[in-house]
């Protein structure tokens, strides 16, 4: 049995939301990194290592949402992005929607975030591949 832990980067200007999302996603088995501002987000997203998913509140005071998403879409390899926002309409006119998913911040939005994460990261958790020394039936 091979464990394949997925890493989620959560970027939100609100420390209470960051901690809540970290706790909830860690309980689902994800490794969670936190960014409290745009500079930290960029530092983490472009550092060596694997980030499998970004959950971001685009309400950072130092960068407009379009510029933020353009910067995130420049990552190679690309990574799925969930925009967790109070204004779900903000994503209606965004050009690069293929890897962008929008979840409106509400009292129960954590359930939708968990659902989307499991859909976008289907290989998270335990692999079904046998160990090298085990035979297949």
Buried (B, 14 or more C-beta within 10 A) or exposed (E): EEEEEBBBBBBBBEEEBBEBBBEBBEEBBBBBBBBBBBEBBBEBBEEEEEBBBBBBBBBBEEBEBBEBBBBBBEBEEEBBBBBBBEBBEBBEEBEEEEBBBBBBBEEEBBEBBBEBBBEBBEEBBEEEEEEEEEEEE
